[in-house]
Amino acid sequence: MSGAWLMLIAAGLCEIGWPLGFKVAQTTEKGGLGIALSVACMVLSGWLLYLAQRHIPIGTAYAVWTGIGAAGTFCVGVVMFGDMLSLARVLGAAMIVGGVVVLKIAS
């Protein structure tokens, strides 16, 4: 796997951090820390996406970035915040992950 793909995966993982920070800000007494986490993750995620797009087509990079962020945030919501887990929701997240895998294979 190339460095650009590793940066893209890291950007996607950072993409999970900003909704997590917002949730922390809303549900704990650490509002400022949650907002700071969100902003830091947004900046780092955007920077890594920028670097990855130098070598990965924009459409592929954006779809993978948002896919990792969406599926990862879904998992964090279920595990850490008790979000509803149903077959339909799991199927939806699995379809996102499947799309990301297909985009990687096709690149």
Order of alpha helices (4+ residues) and beta strands (2+ residues): alpha-alpha-alpha-alpha
